[in-house]
């Protein structure tokens, strides 16, 4: 079935004639810039929907607070000596953040 420019997203083209509800649209709340390489993991603080942290292949751990903007609140430039793959908050003490990385392979 060919779709023309007058057809809205979510409409039933070529079907039984019944129109379906239009699909909801979701956009970004903000674009957070701070990593220089691929972001591997993002986790929200267990006590705040506005605070989160991210880690990536640039070896950085970044803490963000959406209430103050889209720039890092705290940036640890060299959290590890390699790509950082995972991050999480300690659910018993939100002052502790855990990260995991894969060390660079040794040259034999």
Helices and strands as residue ranges (DSSP letters): E 39-44, E 51-56, E 61-65, G 66-68, E 74-76, E 84-89, E 97-101
